[in-house]
Amino acid sequence: MDINKIAYWILVVGMVLSMCSLALGLMLNVLGLNPYMTASAAAIGVGALIATPYARVVAMVVASVLNRDRGLFIVSTFVIAVMILSLLYGLVFRVTPKG
Amino acid sequence: MNTAFRGLCCITVLIVSLVALASIALNYGSATCMSQEATSSHQAVQLLELFILAIGAGFVGALMGLGGGLIFVPVLTSVFDIPIHTAITVSIISVIATSISGGSAYVKQRITNIRLAMFLETSTSLGAFIGALLVLTTPKSLLYLLFSTFAFYVVFLQIRSLRAGGRGVEIEGFKDASPDVVSRYLHLSGEYFDESELSNVEYTVRGSIMGWLVSFIAGVGSGMLGIGGGFFKVSAMNLFMNVPLKVAIATSKFMIGVTAATSAIIYYISGVVRLDLVAPVAIGTILGASLGTKVMNRLRVKLLKVVFTAIVCYLGYSMLRKGLLILGVTLP
């Protein structure tokens, strides 16, 4: 399986999704229209932006398993583990007072 | 397109969509706050100003081979009077946007070394995680001083490169080195087709440990200061790991997304990101960067470098002044 092709399509999908939502959010915000939709569009855009690198690393883990590529599997699993750890820490900071 | 590839694409769309939708729920509080603030015309003007500024930062950044973070954080704090913690969180999300848009083009041209990127991401993501934890608890004054140090370091490097003059991008002599144990085990060496030289460039990756350590520092810097850290990553790959400059730039651009996302997720979930500021900054940076890339060959880069160096020098000084002011020292 071609990891270049996978990475390329993930980046393209992530960029289109996030930029469309952010552009919609910006437009609605500047025009002062539908406040809840404005906020939701911005939240979706930022969420998609942050999720894209996550999706790319998950895809690398899956591709390394399918390609029986032990080296790539070790490094991509390590990276996704750190990324998940930071996600969990984000949740910890969310429920505890900030410093 | 085979079944496994289609499956992976579906998984990607699903993950991105699910996370995006979950983010509405997670950011309900800040989103509601944003919607209440969005009605004033003063804020609409501020958003447009930010958008224009982002185009400028993206444009200059692309010309100089840097992300917008170096310009954004000081301008957001100085011109828009936004607290440094907020500026860093907004900047780091726009860094992901530039990485995704710029990185995809290099991946399509097969210049990016994905295996090398994944290896170095083990250190940058770890560094970014530590950096993000530090930024949430670091005093403002220290952040200003750190940023100012980084800005002055960039000024120093720009002056040095101006003195050295325009050197061509070397493509020879990268194949002859012998790979180290890590490079051999992970098959990090590779090749790419150089369109300007019309030749296939093979290179052997070595110095993996040194590259890993420098990337770790780049990751901490990225997480703490809201910058991409591409400056350090490109240097690490080109100087210590025997990677051709074009591959180093492409691979660094690709890696920055993961580094920035690792720290951005902490800020985003913990609810410290100003959603209303992210949209103009992210979209503006991407537009500016695409414009910058297109006109790069038509402009006199040396003159631009001088102007850019002067701007960064001023921004570094303004950050230093702000940092020292908090500590009770007043600079002119």
Interface residues (C-beta under 8 A of the other chain):
Chain A: M1 D2 I3 N4 K5 I6 A7 Y8 W9 I10 L11 V12 V13 G14 M15 L17 S18 M19 S21 L22 A23 G25 L26 N29 V30 L31 G32 P35 Y36 T38 A39 S40 A42 A43 I44 G45 V46 G47 A48 L49 I50 A51 T52 P53 Y54 A55 R56 V57 V58 A59 M60 V62 A63 L66 G71 L72 V75 S76 F78 V79 V82 M83 L85 S86 L87 Y89 G90 L91 F93 R94 K98 G99
Chain B: N2 A4 F5 L8 C9 I11 T12 V13 I15 V16 S17 L18 V19 A20 L21 A22 S23 I24 L26 N27 A31 T32 M34 S35 Q36 A38 T39 S41 A44 L47 L48 F51 I93 I96 A97 S99 I100 S101 G103 S104 V107 K108 R110 T112 I114 R115 M118 F119 E121 T122 S125 L126 A128 F129 A132 L133 L136 T137 Y185 L186 H187 F254 G257 V258 A260 A261 T262 S263 A264 I265 I266 Y267 Y268 I269 S270 G271 V272 V273 L275 D276 V278 A279 P280 A282 I283 I286
